[in-house]
Amino acid sequence: MLWKELTAALTDLFRNEINKKESVMSKLYLGFDAGTQSVKVSVYDENLKSITSQSLPTILRYPHAGWVEMDLDEFLDITVRCIKRCVDDIKALGYDPKDVRAVMGDGIICGIAGVNEEGDAITPYINYLDTRTDDDVRFINDLNLDIWVKETGNPEACTMFPAMFARWFLKNNTKFQQQGVKFMHNAPYILSHLAGLKGKDAFIDWGAMSGWGLGYNVMKKEWSKEQLDILGISEKYMPRILKPWDIIGGLTQAMSEKTGLPEGTPICAGAGDTMQSMIGCGNYEAGKGVDVAGTCAMFCVSTKGIIPELSKKGNNLIFNSGSLPDTYFYWGTIRTGGLALRWFKDNVCHKANDAVYYNDLNDRAAQVPVGSNGVLFLPYLTGGQDINNKKCGCFLGLTLDDDQSVMWRSVLESIGFDYMEICDLYRSAGVDLQRLTVAEGGSRSSLWNQIKSDMLDAEVVRYKNAGGAVVTNCIFAAYAVKDVPEIIPELSKILQIDQSYQPREENTKLYRDLLNLQRKLIDVDMAPAFATLWNMKKILPQKQN
């Protein structure tokens, strides 16, 4: 009997010790990136180690020529489903959902929808791929006003700007005219619903605010009444401006049941995807360059503020403020950069469900000579964004000798040619770009990185941390709940170089020669062809939903 009692006592002691260890709270942070092609949710621990990650694709709809629409409630549903999967993962690994200290997310900076009093979307979500505001953009630009560049750093309107989408909703969307309360971006919409906020509580962070392009004062970080009056947008529709790490509320009971996270889990205000990707690449000091190789390929440089040489009409550069105080950057964009890659894999190669097919394409394309055997791809799958807005995508120079590998390399090089033009603008304004950091999905391709290095005559660097914007969000979440005193020192812990690519002089010279011929072909030779193709599309039946 004594032996049994002793054994039981020892068992209880052992169990208690285990329970003590298990009761020691881990510090976890949940971040999400609500992008154009997918939503990614990840959980990181206090050492910025990835615990788990889940992702689901988004849906793009094309109801009319030049129109691209999404659904904010689909964004919300996808995010909630990914959070639930992540919570299930961490539980299986022995963590308690209570260990998640805060939720922080980022989303598309150039995209909005209208919401009603309940905070629910009552319009489609229009993003930067949409060109329906082309006529309105020309009207605004014909006003030839100086206030745009003085207060925003952007000299003219662009079809990518949410300010133009807002004008369109106010003029054309009956439901918003009758019920509209606020305009919202996709990440704030998700975060707002996690916290159970109403339409009147709509918010945007001070960096993503500059994604509007027009309508705000970039240095003061506030909406500009004068600009909004010119645009015909009442200030009452604009969301309140917060800092990314501000806590907007706690997770609701309903969302707790759907996600598995505890009710009351702190929800942060969120940020813009480009801003967070830049920080995740260590780009928070003036003079550094980053290629955010996502759906919309974005070539960014950090500055101390507005640079007049870059904020000129015709440069097609956009100026934004960053997520951190006193951070600013310019970016040039290839609107369908990453989307063109996905389009080629899914629609040309018919490999929509085979994510690793990119690797096969890259391996084969690496054997194709520089210049893709004279095959040229024009990546304007959603139209142009300069004076020739009738551009369209096409392959030129194909022969029977060419195959997928040649076409794939030509797609990569076509985006690179646009990068070269943007790089020339930066360098002409005195921005030294000897090194370029690559981020997001495109950074995983060594072939793509080497092509960029050759085309831009610059070192290309990829960091070991593949989390990009998401891990940055988790650092912000930790800062929001005061688990870390500063953001940048935490970020520096994970910025370790994975791979470096050096430019090859012979290839650099050849690409420069090809660029000159490519620009003549697109700007001069193809201009009449683009106009004819556009007219052909106009007389064809419109695609039905």
C-alpha positions in Angstrom: 0.0 0.0 0.0 2.8 2.3 0.9 4.5 1.6 -2.4 1.2 2.5 -4.2 0.9 5.7 -2.3 4.5 6.7 -3.0 4.1 5.9 -6.7 0.9 8.0 -6.9 2.6 10.9 -5.1 5.5 10.8 -7.5 3.2 10.6 -10.5 1.3 13.6 -9.2 4.5 15.5 -8.6 5.7 14.7 -12.2 2.4 15.7 -13.7 2.4 19.0 -11.7 5.9 19.8 -13.0 4.8 19.1 -16.6 1.7 21.3 -16.1 3.8 24.1 -14.7 6.0 24.0 -17.8 3.0 23.9 -20.1 1.4 26.7 -18.2 4.3 29.0 -19.0 2.8 31.4 -21.6 4.4 31.6 -25.0 4.1 34.8 -26.8 2.7 34.4 -30.3 1.6 37.0 -32.9 -0.8 36.5 -35.8 -0.3 38.5 -39.0 -2.0 38.4 -42.4 -1.4 39.8 -45.9 -4.6 40.3 -47.9 -3.2 40.6 -51.4 -4.6 40.5 -54.9 -3.9 36.9 -55.6 -4.2 35.4 -52.1 -4.6 35.9 -48.4 -1.7 34.6 -46.3 -2.0 34.2 -42.5 1.0 33.3 -40.4 1.8 32.9 -36.7 5.3 33.9 -35.3 6.7 33.4 -31.9 8.5 36.0 -29.8 11.8 35.0 -31.4 10.2 35.7 -34.9 10.2 32.1 -35.8 7.4 31.0 -38.0 5.1 28.5 -36.2 2.6 28.0 -39.0 1.3 29.6 -42.2 -1.9 29.1 -44.3 -2.9 30.7 -47.6 -6.0 30.7 -49.8 -6.5 32.2 -53.3 -8.6 35.2 -54.0 -11.1 35.8 -56.8 -10.8 38.5 -59.5 -13.8 39.3 -61.6 -13.8 41.2 -65.0 -17.4 42.3 -65.6 -16.5 44.7 -68.4 -13.4 45.6 -70.5 -11.0 47.4 -68.2 -13.0 46.6 -65.0 -11.5 44.5 -62.3 -13.6 43.7 -59.2 -13.2 41.8 -55.9 -15.4 41.2 -52.9 -14.5 42.4 -49.4 -16.7 39.8 -47.7 -14.7 37.1 -49.7 -11.5 38.7 -48.3 -13.0 38.5 -44.8 -14.2 34.9 -45.2 -10.8 33.7 -46.6 -8.9 35.4 -43.8 -11.1 33.9 -41.1 -10.7 30.4 -42.6 -6.9 30.8 -42.7 -6.9 32.0 -39.1 -8.9 29.0 -38.1 -6.5 26.7 -39.8 -3.5 28.4 -38.1 -5.2 28.1 -34.7 -5.8 24.4 -35.3 -2.1 24.1 -36.3 -0.7 25.8 -33.2 -3.0 23.7 -30.9 -1.7 20.6 -32.5 1.8 21.8 -31.8 1.0 22.2 -28.1 0.3 26.0 -28.0 -2.7 27.6 -26.4 -4.7 30.0 -28.6 -4.5 32.3 -25.6 -0.8 32.6 -26.4 -1.7 34.8 -29.4 -1.1 38.3 -28.1 -2.4 40.4 -31.0 -3.6 40.3 -34.6 -2.2 42.6 -37.2 -2.7 42.7 -41.0 -1.9 44.5 -44.2 -3.7 44.9 -47.5 -3.9 46.5 -50.9 -3.1 50.3 -50.7 -4.7 51.1 -54.1 -8.2 49.7 -53.7 -11.5 50.6 -51.9 -15.1 49.7 -51.5 -18.1 51.5 -49.9 -19.6 50.4 -46.6 -23.0 51.1 -44.9 -23.8 52.0 -41.3 -23.3 48.4 -40.2 -19.8 48.5 -41.7 -20.7 46.0 -44.4 -19.6 46.3 -48.0 -22.3 47.6 -50.4 -20.1 48.0 -53.5 -17.6 45.8 -55.3 -14.0 46.2 -54.2 -12.1 48.1 -57.0 -8.3 47.9 -57.1 -5.3 49.2 -59.0 -5.9 46.8 -61.9 -9.1 48.6 -62.9 -9.1 51.3 -65.5 -12.8 52.4 -65.6 -11.8 55.9 -64.4 -9.7 56.7 -67.4 -12.0 59.5 -68.6 -12.3 60.9 -65.1 -8.5 60.9 -64.7 -8.1 62.9 -67.9 -10.7 65.4 -66.6 -8.8 65.9 -63.3 -5.4 66.2 -65.0 -6.8 68.8 -67.4 -7.4 71.0 -64.5 -3.6 71.3 -64.3 -3.5 72.1 -60.5 -0.3 72.4 -58.5 -1.9 71.4 -55.2 -1.6 67.7 -56.0 2.2 67.7 -56.1 2.6 70.2 -53.2 0.5 68.2 -50.7 0.8 64.6 -52.0 4.0 64.5 -54.0 1.9 63.1 -56.9 1.6 65.6 -59.8 -1.4 64.1 -61.5 -4.2 61.6 -61.1 -3.9 58.0 -62.1 -6.5 55.2 -62.7 -4.9 53.3 -59.9 -5.8 55.9 -57.2 -8.7 55.2 -54.8 -9.5 58.9 -55.0 -10.7 58.2 -58.5 -12.6 55.1 -57.5 -14.4 57.2 -54.8 -15.5 59.7 -57.5 -16.8 56.8 -59.6 -18.8 55.3 -56.8 -20.3 58.7 -55.9 -21.4 59.2 -59.5 -22.4 55.7 -60.6 -23.2 53.4 -57.7 -26.8 53.9 -56.6 -26.4 51.7 -53.5 -23.6 53.8 -52.2 -25.4 57.0 -53.0 -28.3 55.7 -50.8 -26.6 53.8 -48.0 -22.9 54.7 -48.2 -21.2 55.8 -45.0 -17.4 55.4 -45.5 -14.9 54.2 -48.0 -12.6 51.3 -46.8 -9.6 49.4 -47.8 -9.5 45.6 -47.6 -7.3 45.1 -44.5 -9.1 47.6 -42.3 -12.4 46.0 -43.4 -11.1 42.6 -42.2 -9.7 44.0 -39.0 -12.9 46.1 -38.4 -15.1 43.0 -38.7 -12.8 41.0 -36.4 -13.4 43.7 -33.8 -17.1 44.2 -34.5 -16.9 47.9 -35.5 -19.6 49.8 -37.3 -19.3 51.9 -40.5 -18.8 55.2 -38.6 -15.7 53.6 -37.0 -14.0 53.0 -40.3 -10.3 53.7 -40.2 -7.1 53.7 -42.2 -3.5 53.9 -41.1 -1.3 56.9 -41.9 0.8 55.1 -44.5 -2.0 53.3 -46.4 -3.8 56.7 -46.5 -1.2 57.9 -49.0 -2.3 55.0 -51.2 -5.2 57.2 -52.2 -2.8 59.2 -54.4 -4.8 62.4 -54.0 -7.0 64.0 -51.3 -4.6 64.2 -48.4 -1.5 66.1 -47.1 1.3 63.5 -47.0 3.6 65.4 -44.6 0.8 66.3 -42.1 -0.8 62.9 -42.4 -4.3 64.2 -42.7 -7.1 64.5 -45.3 -7.0 67.7 -47.3 -10.3 69.5 -47.4 -9.2 71.6 -50.3 -8.2 68.6 -52.4 -11.4 66.7 -51.5 -13.5 69.6 -52.5 -11.8 69.7 -55.9 -12.3 66.0 -56.2 -16.0 66.3 -55.2 -15.6 63.8 -52.3 -17.2 64.8 -49.0 -14.8 64.4 -46.0 -17.6 62.6 -44.2 -16.9 59.5 -46.3 -13.2 59.4 -45.4 -12.1 56.9 -42.7 -10.3 58.2 -39.6 -6.5 58.1 -39.6 -4.7 55.8 -37.1 -1.2 54.5 -36.5 -0.6 50.9 -37.7 0.0 49.7 -34.1 -3.1 51.4 -32.6 -5.5 48.9 -31.0 -8.9 49.3 -32.5 -10.7 46.8 -30.2 -10.8 43.1 -29.3 -12.0 40.0 -31.1 -15.7 39.6 -30.9 -17.4 36.5 -29.5 -18.8 35.6 -32.9 -15.3 35.8 -34.5 -13.9 33.9 -31.6 -16.2 31.0 -32.4 -15.2 31.2 -36.1 -11.4 31.6 -35.7 -10.7 29.7 -32.4 -8.9 32.7 -31.0 -10.0 33.9 -27.5 -12.6 36.7 -27.3 -10.9 40.0 -26.7 -7.7 39.2 -28.5 -6.3 42.7 -29.4 -6.8 43.8 -33.0 -4.4 46.3 -34.5 -5.2 49.0 -37.1 -3.1 47.4 -39.8 -1.0 48.8 -42.7 -0.5 48.9 -46.4 1.2 45.9 -48.1 3.8 47.8 -49.9 4.8 49.7 -46.8 5.2 46.5 -44.8 7.1 44.8 -47.5 9.6 47.7 -47.6 10.2 47.6 -43.9 10.5 43.8 -44.0 13.4 44.3 -46.5 15.2 46.7 -44.2 14.2 49.6 -46.3 13.5 52.4 -43.8 16.4 54.7 -44.6 16.7 57.1 -47.6 18.5 55.8 -50.7 17.6 52.1 -50.4 15.8 50.2 -53.2 13.3 47.4 -53.0 11.6 45.3 -55.6 8.2 44.2 -54.2 7.8 41.3 -56.7 4.1 40.6 -56.0 1.0 40.8 -58.2 1.7 44.4 -59.1 5.5 44.5 -59.5 6.7 47.6 -57.6 10.1 49.2 -57.7 10.5 51.4 -54.7 13.2 53.8 -53.3 13.2 55.4 -49.9 13.6 59.2 -49.6 13.5 61.8 -46.9 10.5 63.5 -48.6 9.3 64.8 -51.9 12.0 65.0 -54.6 10.9 67.5 -57.3 12.8 65.7 -60.1 10.8 62.5 -59.4 7.4 64.2 -58.8 7.2 65.4 -62.4 4.3 64.8 -64.7 5.0 61.9 -67.1 7.3 60.0 -64.8 4.4 57.7 -63.7 5.9 57.4 -60.2 3.8 57.4 -57.1 4.9 59.0 -53.8 3.8 57.6 -50.4 4.5 57.8 -46.7 5.7 54.7 -44.9 4.3 52.9 -41.9 7.0 54.3 -39.6 7.2 58.0 -38.7 9.2 60.2 -41.2 9.5 57.5 -43.8 8.7 58.1 -47.5 9.2 56.4 -50.8 8.6 56.6 -54.5 7.5 53.6 -56.5 7.1 52.8 -60.1 4.8 50.0 -61.0 4.3 47.3 -63.6 0.7 46.8 -62.9 0.5 43.2 -64.0 4.0 42.2 -63.1 3.4 39.2 -60.9 -0.1 38.8 -62.3 1.4 38.2 -65.7 3.5 35.4 -64.3 0.4 33.8 -62.8 -1.6 34.3 -66.0 1.1 32.6 -68.0 1.3 29.6 -65.7 -2.5 29.2 -65.2 -3.9 30.1 -68.6 -1.1 29.4 -71.1 0.5 26.4 -69.4 -2.8 25.2 -67.9 -1.1 24.6 -64.5 -3.4 26.6 -62.3 -3.2 24.0 -59.5 0.5 23.3 -59.8 2.4 26.0 -57.8 5.8 24.3 -58.3 5.4 24.6 -62.0 7.1 27.9 -61.7 10.3 26.0 -60.8 10.0 23.9 -63.9 9.6 27.0 -66.1 12.5 28.7 -64.4 14.8 25.7 -64.8 14.0 25.5 -68.6 14.1 29.2 -69.2 17.6 29.4 -67.6 18.8 27.5 -70.7 17.4 30.2 -73.0 19.8 32.9 -74.2 19.5 36.5 -73.1 16.9 38.2 -75.2 14.6 35.1 -75.5 15.6 34.3 -79.1 14.1 37.6 -80.2 10.6 36.9 -78.7 9.1 39.9 -77.0 6.2 39.9 -74.5 4.2 43.1 -73.8 2.9 42.7 -70.2 -0.1 45.2 -70.5 -2.8 42.6 -69.7 -5.0 45.3 -68.0 -4.1 48.1 -70.4 -1.5 50.8 -70.3 -1.0 53.4 -67.6 0.7 56.1 -69.5 -0.4 58.3 -72.5 -1.1 55.2 -74.5 -3.8 53.7 -72.4 -4.9 51.4 -75.2 -1.9 49.1 -74.7 -2.6 45.4 -74.5 -0.7 42.2 -73.8 0.8 40.2 -76.6 3.8 38.0 -77.8 5.8 39.3 -80.7 8.5 37.5 -82.7 7.4 33.9 -82.1 8.5 31.1 -84.5 8.0 27.3 -84.6 11.3 27.0 -82.8 10.0 28.7 -79.6 8.3 26.9 -76.7 7.1 27.6 -73.1 10.6 28.2 -71.8 11.3 30.9 -74.4 7.9 32.6 -73.8 8.5 32.4 -70.0 11.8 34.1 -70.2 10.3 36.8 -72.5 7.6 37.4 -69.8 10.3 37.9 -67.1 12.4 40.1 -69.4 9.4 42.2 -70.4 8.8 43.2 -66.8 12.5 43.9 -66.4 12.5 46.4 -69.4 9.9 48.4 -67.5 12.1 48.2 -64.4 15.0 49.6 -66.4 13.1 52.7 -67.3 12.1 53.3 -63.7 15.7 52.7 -62.5 16.9 55.3 -65.1 14.5 57.9 -63.5 15.8 57.2 -60.0 19.4 57.5 -61.0 18.8 60.7 -63.0 17.4 62.3 -59.8 20.6 61.4 -57.9 19.3 58.2 -56.1 22.2 55.8 -55.9 20.9 52.3 -56.7 23.9 49.9 -56.5 21.9 47.4 -54.5 18.3 46.2 -54.8 16.5 44.1 -52.3 13.9 41.7 -53.6 10.8 40.7 -51.6 7.5 38.7 -51.9 6.8 35.7 -54.2 9.0 36.7 -57.2 12.1 36.8 -55.0 12.2 33.0 -54.8 13.2 32.7 -58.4 17.0 32.8 -58.8 16.6 33.2 -62.6 14.4 36.2 -62.1 16.8 37.8 -59.6 19.8 37.3 -61.9 17.9 38.8 -64.9 17.1 41.9 -62.7 20.7 42.2 -61.7 21.8 42.1 -65.3 19.1 44.5 -66.6 19.5 47.0 -63.8 23.3 46.8 -63.5 23.0 46.4 -59.7 23.5 43.9 -57.0 20.3 42.0 -56.1 19.9 40.7 -52.6 17.4 38.3 -51.1 17.1 37.9 -47.4 16.7 34.5 -45.6 13.4 35.7 -44.0 10.7 34.8 -46.5 7.9 36.3 -44.3 8.1 39.7 -45.9 5.1 41.9 -44.9 3.6 39.2 -42.7 6.5 38.9 -40.2 6.7 42.7 -40.2 3.0 42.7 -39.2 3.8 40.4 -36.3 6.6 42.7 -35.1 4.1 45.5 -35.2 1.7 43.4 -33.2 4.3 42.8 -30.6 5.0 46.5 -30.4 1.3 47.3 -30.1 0.9 45.2 -26.9 4.3 46.5 -25.6 6.1 43.2 -25.8 8.9 45.0 -27.6 10.1 48.6 -27.1 11.0 49.4 -30.7 10.3 48.0 -34.2 13.6 48.4 -36.1 15.9 46.6 -33.6 13.6 43.6 -33.7 13.5 43.6 -37.4 17.3 43.8 -37.7 17.5 40.4 -35.9 16.0 38.6 -38.9 17.6 40.5 -41.8 20.2 38.0 -42.9 21.3 37.7 -46.6 20.2 34.5 -48.2 21.6 35.1 -51.7 23.3 37.8 -53.7 23.3 38.3 -57.5 25.9 40.3 -59.4 25.4 42.0 -62.7 27.2 40.5 -65.7 28.6 43.3 -67.9 28.0 41.6 -71.3 24.3 40.9 -70.5 23.8 44.4 -69.1 25.1 46.0 -72.3 22.9 43.7 -74.5 19.8 44.5 -72.4 20.5 48.2 -72.8 20.6 47.9 -76.6 17.4 45.8 -76.5 15.6 48.4 -74.4 16.2 51.1 -76.9 14.6 48.9 -79.7 11.8 47.7 -77.4 10.8 51.3 -76.5 10.7 52.3 -80.2 8.6 49.2 -81.0 6.1 49.9 -78.2 5.8 53.7 -78.3 6.0 54.2 -82.1 5.6 51.1 -84.2 2.8 49.5 -82.1 0.8 52.6 -81.2 -1.5 52.3 -84.3 -1.9 48.5 -83.7 -2.9 49.1 -80.1 -5.6 51.6 -81.2 -6.9 49.1 -83.8 -7.0 46.2 -81.4 -8.9 48.4 -78.9 -11.5 49.4 -81.5 -11.9 45.7 -82.3 -12.7 45.0 -78.6 -15.2 47.8 -78.5 -17.4 46.3 -81.2 -17.3 42.8 -79.7 -20.0 41.6 -77.2 -19.3 42.4 -73.6 -18.3 39.5 -71.3 -21.1 38.6 -69.0 -20.7 37.9 -65.2 
